[in-house]
């Protein structure tokens, strides 16, 4: 596949535009799916197998009704330097595009480039009961342990991201379910203050692979496995994943092994079935299984790696995609802010 040609076609094609720049008449909400991604210095396997897979499915079902933001304002609660944050934001954008987000189907933008989201966050904070924020806080070492007010208001900004665009569904990671419930509570609280259904109360689409909950070890492993680094780095990270103590010729339970669970997500159905049989019958050791996992990841993401590298070479095109998304979304957010300002008596 000629990645450069593919990107040229993508950049020259007509981008989606916001369907409306005014608040909907009759307060009838169209289906809209919202997702957010914290900037990461090193895009990892968890980025793909977390929220992103659901986002891609939604964008294909309803092109033009999916909104994905890179949450750089949220990242500031765990400040890690101006240059690092900028680079992480661009790397995350390149990874999302390489892994399947299509800017002709999904509005992809950076949170801080839509300034009205900040105003909405303030307005929502004035309508949010204190108890919602102080109850069941999310223990996130990258944010809430930093002891700043921004971290406490984290769910309010999440609510602003969703409600400003009148999102009816939020695609959310399992470790953010508590904040997802808070978005719903904030929407209800704001509607009470505004004396009407100004905001939809969004449903949540939570990650759940094949009906099975992800365990903590699997989640941690995914976050440690880089998608776009070299083979040596990938192999080293996978080599460090803890396993059981069974010998190479002893039977093993594939369903409790992190290596197998990751392999099941990246290899073909036939390969997974064969690997399962080898686990159960004691025909493979953990070291060999790890080598097979490396091969499966390389094969699965080879085109994505090429695309990511191309986007990295074209930072101006990457910024254009993000600016176009922000420009389209800004009208949506402003229309919602105008309505809320009027209902609060702030419009003179």
Buried (B, 14 or more C-beta within 10 A) or exposed (E): EEBEEBBBEBBEEEBBEBEEEEBBEEEEBEEBBBBBBBBBEBBBBBBBBBBBBBBBBBBEEBEBBBBBBBBBBBBBBBEEEEEEBEEBBBBBBBBBBBBBBBBEBBBBBBBBBBEBBBBBBEBBBEBBEEEBBEEEBBEBEEBBEBEBEBBBBBBBBBBBBBBBBBBBBBBBBBBBBBBBBBBBBBBEBBBEBBEEEBBBBBEBBBBEBEEEEBEEBBBEBBBBBBBBBEEEEBBEBBEEBEBEEBEEEEEBEBEEBBBBBBBBBBBEEEBBEBBBEBBEEBBBBBEEBBBBBBBBBBEBBEEBBBBBEBBBEBEEBBBBBBEBBBBBBBBBBBBBBBBBBEBEEEEE
